[in-house]
Amino acid sequence: MSDKPRPCPICSRPRVAAVAPFCSERCRDRDLSRWFGEGYAVPGRPALPEEIARAED
């Protein structure tokens, strides 16, 4: 197993501790934008409206 730091998941540049696991605020914001824009998804079936309503109670 290597102790070599993993690169930024967006652009593969070296990570910066202040914005880890990214290299810059720009890459961090690009990642967040992908989540908001449904560029990423968690595997599984979509939640039914009734399940969402129960979870909010």
Distance bins in CASP14 RR format, pairs under 12 A and 6 or more apart:
PFRMAT RR
TARGET T0000
AUTHOR 0000-0000-0000
RMODE 2
METHOD distances of the structure
MODEL  1
4 14 0 0 0 0 0 1 0 0 0 0 0
4 15 0 0 0 0 0 1 0 0 0 0 0
5 12 0 0 0 0 0 1 0 0 0 0 0
5 13 0 0 0 0 0 1 0 0 0 0 0
5 14 1 0 0 1 0 0 0 0 0 0 0
5 15 1 0 1 0 0 0 0 0 0 0 0
5 16 0 0 0 0 0 1 0 0 0 0 0
5 17 0 0 0 0 1 0 0 0 0 0 0
5 20 0 0 0 0 1 0 0 0 0 0 0
5 21 0 0 0 0 1 0 0 0 0 0 0
5 23 0 0 0 0 0 1 0 0 0 0 0
6 12 0 0 0 0 1 0 0 0 0 0 0
6 13 0 0 0 0 0 1 0 0 0 0 0
6 14 0 0 0 0 1 0 0 0 0 0 0
6 15 1 0 0 1 0 0 0 0 0 0 0
6 20 0 0 0 0 1 0 0 0 0 0 0
6 21 1 0 0 1 0 0 0 0 0 0 0
6 22 0 0 0 0 0 1 0 0 0 0 0
6 23 0 0 0 0 0 1 0 0 0 0 0
7 13 1 0 0 1 0 0 0 0 0 0 0
7 14 1 0 0 1 0 0 0 0 0 0 0
7 15 1 0 0 1 0 0 0 0 0 0 0
7 16 0 0 0 0 0 1 0 0 0 0 0
7 20 0 0 0 0 0 1 0 0 0 0 0
7 21 0 0 0 0 1 0 0 0 0 0 0
7 22 0 0 0 0 1 0 0 0 0 0 0
7 23 1 0 0 1 0 0 0 0 0 0 0
7 27 0 0 0 0 0 1 0 0 0 0 0
8 14 1 0 0 1 0 0 0 0 0 0 0
8 15 1 0 1 0 0 0 0 0 0 0 0
8 16 0 0 0 0 1 0 0 0 0 0 0
8 19 0 0 0 0 1 0 0 0 0 0 0
8 20 0 0 0 0 1 0 0 0 0 0 0
8 21 1 0 0 1 0 0 0 0 0 0 0
8 22 1 0 1 0 0 0 0 0 0 0 0
8 23 1 1 0 0 0 0 0 0 0 0 0
8 24 1 0 0 1 0 0 0 0 0 0 0
8 25 0 0 0 0 0 1 0 0 0 0 0
8 26 0 0 0 0 0 1 0 0 0 0 0
8 27 1 0 1 0 0 0 0 0 0 0 0
8 28 0 0 0 0 1 0 0 0 0 0 0
8 30 0 0 0 0 0 1 0 0 0 0 0
8 31 0 0 0 0 1 0 0 0 0 0 0
9 15 0 0 0 0 1 0 0 0 0 0 0
9 19 0 0 0 0 0 1 0 0 0 0 0
9 20 0 0 0 0 0 1 0 0 0 0 0
9 21 1 0 0 1 0 0 0 0 0 0 0
9 22 1 0 0 1 0 0 0 0 0 0 0
9 23 0 0 0 0 1 0 0 0 0 0 0
9 27 1 0 0 1 0 0 0 0 0 0 0
9 28 0 0 0 0 0 1 0 0 0 0 0
9 30 0 0 0 0 0 1 0 0 0 0 0
9 31 1 0 0 1 0 0 0 0 0 0 0
9 34 0 0 0 0 0 1 0 0 0 0 0
9 40 0 0 0 0 0 1 0 0 0 0 0
10 19 0 0 0 0 0 1 0 0 0 0 0
10 21 0 0 0 0 1 0 0 0 0 0 0
10 22 1 0 0 1 0 0 0 0 0 0 0
10 23 1 0 0 1 0 0 0 0 0 0 0
10 24 0 0 0 0 1 0 0 0 0 0 0
10 25 0 0 0 0 0 1 0 0 0 0 0
10 26 0 0 0 0 1 0 0 0 0 0 0
10 27 1 0 1 0 0 0 0 0 0 0 0
10 28 0 0 0 0 1 0 0 0 0 0 0
10 29 0 0 0 0 1 0 0 0 0 0 0
10 30 1 0 1 0 0 0 0 0 0 0 0
10 31 1 0 1 0 0 0 0 0 0 0 0
10 32 0 0 0 0 0 1 0 0 0 0 0
10 33 0 0 0 0 0 1 0 0 0 0 0
10 34 0 0 0 0 1 0 0 0 0 0 0
10 40 0 0 0 0 0 1 0 0 0 0 0
11 21 0 0 0 0 0 1 0 0 0 0 0
11 22 0 0 0 0 1 0 0 0 0 0 0
11 23 1 0 0 1 0 0 0 0 0 0 0
11 24 0 0 0 0 1 0 0 0 0 0 0
11 26 0 0 0 0 1 0 0 0 0 0 0
11 27 1 0 1 0 0 0 0 0 0 0 0
11 28 0 0 0 0 0 1 0 0 0 0 0
11 30 0 0 0 0 1 0 0 0 0 0 0
11 31 0 0 0 0 0 1 0 0 0 0 0
12 21 0 0 0 0 0 1 0 0 0 0 0
12 22 0 0 0 0 0 1 0 0 0 0 0
12 23 0 0 0 0 1 0 0 0 0 0 0
12 27 0 0 0 0 1 0 0 0 0 0 0
13 19 0 0 0 0 0 1 0 0 0 0 0
13 21 0 0 0 0 0 1 0 0 0 0 0
13 22 0 0 0 0 1 0 0 0 0 0 0
13 23 1 0 1 0 0 0 0 0 0 0 0
13 24 1 0 0 1 0 0 0 0 0 0 0
13 26 0 0 0 0 0 1 0 0 0 0 0
13 27 1 0 0 1 0 0 0 0 0 0 0
14 20 0 0 0 0 0 1 0 0 0 0 0
14 21 0 0 0 0 0 1 0 0 0 0 0
14 22 0 0 0 0 0 1 0 0 0 0 0
14 23 1 0 0 1 0 0 0 0 0 0 0
14 24 0 0 0 0 0 1 0 0 0 0 0
14 27 0 0 0 0 0 1 0 0 0 0 0
15 21 1 0 1 0 0 0 0 0 0 0 0
15 22 1 0 0 1 0 0 0 0 0 0 0
15 23 1 0 1 0 0 0 0 0 0 0 0
15 24 0 0 0 0 1 0 0 0 0 0 0
15 27 0 0 0 0 1 0 0 0 0 0 0
15 28 0 0 0 0 0 1 0 0 0 0 0
16 22 1 0 0 1 0 0 0 0 0 0 0
16 23 1 0 1 0 0 0 0 0 0 0 0
16 24 1 0 0 1 0 0 0 0 0 0 0
16 25 0 0 0 0 1 0 0 0 0 0 0
16 26 0 0 0 0 0 1 0 0 0 0 0
16 27 0 0 0 0 1 0 0 0 0 0 0
16 28 0 0 0 0 1 0 0 0 0 0 0
17 23 0 0 0 0 0 1 0 0 0 0 0
18 24 0 0 0 0 1 0 0 0 0 0 0
18 25 0 0 0 0 1 0 0 0 0 0 0
18 28 0 0 0 0 1 0 0 0 0 0 0
19 25 1 0 1 0 0 0 0 0 0 0 0
19 26 0 0 0 0 1 0 0 0 0 0 0
19 27 1 0 0 1 0 0 0 0 0 0 0
19 28 1 0 1 0 0 0 0 0 0 0 0
19 29 0 0 0 0 1 0 0 0 0 0 0
19 30 0 0 0 0 0 1 0 0 0 0 0
19 31 0 0 0 0 0 1 0 0 0 0 0
19 32 0 0 0 0 0 1 0 0 0 0 0
20 27 0 0 0 0 0 1 0 0 0 0 0
20 28 0 0 0 0 1 0 0 0 0 0 0
20 31 0 0 0 0 0 1 0 0 0 0 0
21 27 0 0 0 0 1 0 0 0 0 0 0
21 28 0 0 0 0 1 0 0 0 0 0 0
21 31 0 0 0 0 1 0 0 0 0 0 0
22 28 1 0 1 0 0 0 0 0 0 0 0
22 29 0 0 0 0 1 0 0 0 0 0 0
22 30 0 0 0 0 1 0 0 0 0 0 0
22 31 1 0 0 1 0 0 0 0 0 0 0
22 32 0 0 0 0 0 1 0 0 0 0 0
23 30 0 0 0 0 0 1 0 0 0 0 0
23 31 0 0 0 0 0 1 0 0 0 0 0
24 30 0 0 0 0 1 0 0 0 0 0 0
24 31 0 0 0 0 0 1 0 0 0 0 0
25 31 0 0 0 0 0 1 0 0 0 0 0
25 32 0 0 0 0 0 1 0 0 0 0 0
26 32 0 0 0 0 0 1 0 0 0 0 0
26 33 0 0 0 0 0 1 0 0 0 0 0
27 33 0 0 0 0 0 1 0 0 0 0 0
27 34 0 0 0 0 0 1 0 0 0 0 0
28 34 0 0 0 0 0 1 0 0 0 0 0
28 35 0 0 0 0 0 1 0 0 0 0 0
29 35 0 0 0 0 0 1 0 0 0 0 0
29 36 0 0 0 0 0 1 0 0 0 0 0
30 36 0 0 0 0 0 1 0 0 0 0 0
30 37 0 0 0 0 0 1 0 0 0 0 0
30 39 0 0 0 0 0 1 0 0 0 0 0
30 40 0 0 0 0 0 1 0 0 0 0 0
31 37 0 0 0 0 0 1 0 0 0 0 0
31 39 0 0 0 0 0 1 0 0 0 0 0
31 40 0 0 0 0 1 0 0 0 0 0 0
32 39 0 0 0 0 0 1 0 0 0 0 0
32 40 0 0 0 0 0 1 0 0 0 0 0
33 39 0 0 0 0 1 0 0 0 0 0 0
33 40 0 0 0 0 0 1 0 0 0 0 0
34 40 1 0 1 0 0 0 0 0 0 0 0
34 41 0 0 0 0 0 1 0 0 0 0 0
35 41 0 0 0 0 1 0 0 0 0 0 0
35 42 0 0 0 0 0 1 0 0 0 0 0
38 46 0 0 0 0 0 1 0 0 0 0 0
45 51 0 0 0 0 0 1 0 0 0 0 0
46 52 0 0 0 0 1 0 0 0 0 0 0
47 53 0 0 0 0 1 0 0 0 0 0 0
47 54 0 0 0 0 1 0 0 0 0 0 0
47 55 0 0 0 0 1 0 0 0 0 0 0
47 56 0 0 0 0 0 1 0 0 0 0 0
48 54 0 0 0 0 1 0 0 0 0 0 0
48 55 0 0 0 0 0 1 0 0 0 0 0
49 55 0 0 0 0 0 1 0 0 0 0 0
49 56 0 0 0 0 0 1 0 0 0 0 0
50 56 0 0 0 0 0 1 0 0 0 0 0
50 57 0 0 0 0 0 1 0 0 0 0 0
51 57 0 0 0 0 0 1 0 0 0 0 0
END
